[in-house]
Amino acid sequence: MASIIAKDLVAASATPLILSILKNGDSYGYEIIQQVKEHSNGLLEWADGMLYPILHRMEKNDFIESYWGKADTGRKRKYYTLQDEGRKELLKMQEQWHQLYTLLMSFKGE
């Protein structure tokens, strides 16, 4: 059975994960949730109530932009696209996570 990731780590990783997903192309809420679940092999299972406040904050910070589009079914769907500020933020966050990972691994042998 897979271990459960602490809520504070889930919260801290949400923005860089969303930005990483959107770096690969525009997406919508449910698809973002599914990609996180798939790429984490089920370790992270986000709920709508957790995702949308983060997306709204990211949009307010000009990291992403939203627009309405139509699904294959013809239903309206809100899509999110990565902006230049979001790309810059993603690079900064990736470097910070790498630094933290390197620090954590430096204590592994002690």
BELLINHU-V191863 format. One line per field, one symbol per residue. psi: psi as a letter, one per 30 degrees, with the letter a starting at -180 (. if undefined). burial: I if it has 16 or more other C-alpha atoms within 10 Angstrom, else O. Layout:
psi->???
burial->???
This chain:
psi->kklkkkeeeeeffeeeeeeeeffflklleeeeeeeeeefghfekjllefeeeeeeeeeeeggelkllklklfffkkkklkkkleeeeeeeeeeeeeeeeeeeeefffef.
burial->OOOOOOOOOIOOOIIIIIIIIIIOOIIIIOOIIOIIOOOOOOOIOIOOOOIOOOIOOIIOOOIIIIOOOOOOOOOOOOIIIIIOOIIOIIOOIOOOOOOOOOOOOOOOOO
